[in-house]
């Protein structure tokens, strides 16, 4: 009887850990942060490129990649958090939002 109980418990534990592991693997996506210039912004892409050049970067895309979080694989609650994350930045400090940053996950 004890042998049956131990076998049953072992099988249940095996399924529990297997399903957790599969859930973690399936719950992961590769994500990268992106930006878009807001239509209310007085800045253009040329203006952003000039700002980047002043910071010794070739263009704003490169500057953005260097100054923001790196792309990577995110799972479970971390994935949920970044998918819901949006930030607004006032780059020229004129009180108007210039860019919106957001994550794109695949």
N, C-alpha and C positions, 0 to 999 in steps of 0.2 A: 504494500500500500504506500509506504514512504517513497519507494522507488518511483511509483506512478506520479506522486505529488511533485517530486523533484523534477521529473521529466516534463510535467505540465508547466511548472514554474519556469523551467529553462526555455521551453518553447515560447512562452509568453514574453519573457525578457528578450529573447532573440528577435521577435517581431517588433517589440517596442523600440529597440535600438536600431533595427533595420529601417523602420518607417521614419525615425527621426533623421537618420543619415540621408535617406532619399529626399525627405522634405527639404533639407538644407541644400542639397545639390540642385533640386528643381527650383528652389526659391532664390536662385542667384541670377543676376544679369550684369552684363558689362555696361557701364555708364560713363558718360563724359558730360562735362558742364559746357553749356553754350550760352550765347548772349544774343540779344536783339536790341537794336536801337529803337527807342520808343518814338512814336510819331509826335509826341509833345516836346521832344528834345530839340534844342537849338543846334546840337552837334550833328555833324555828318560823319560818314566813314572817313572822309579825308581829314576832318578835324581829329578824329580818334587816331588815325595813322600818324598825324603830326605829334600828338601827345606821346605816342609810342616811340617815335624817333627821338624826341627829347629825353626819353628814358633809355636811349641807346638800344632800342629794339627795332627790327626792320619794318614791322607793321603792327597794327593793333591786334590782329589774330595771334601773333606770336607773343606779344606782350600779355594778352589775356591768358594764354596757355601757361606762361611762366608765373603769373601772379595769382592764379586761381588753382583750386584743388586738381590734382592729377586724375586722369581717367582710371578706372579700375573696376574690379568685380565687387558687387555689393550683394548681400544676402539678407533675407528675412527682414527684421525690423530696421536695419540700416538701409536696405533697399526701399522700404516703405517711406522712411524719413526723407531720403533725398528725392524720391519721386514727387513728394509733396512740397519740396522746398523751392521757393522762388525768392529772389532778392532783387531789390531795386537800388540802383546807384546813381547819385547825383555827382557826376565827374567834375563838372565845372563850378559846383557849389553855388548855383544860381537859384536854388529852391525848386528846380524842375527835375524830375527823374529822367535820366539820360539813357540808361540801359537797364534791361531786365535780364537776370541770369537764371538759368533753369537747367535741370538735368535731363538728358535724353538717354534712355536705357533700352537695350535690346537683348 
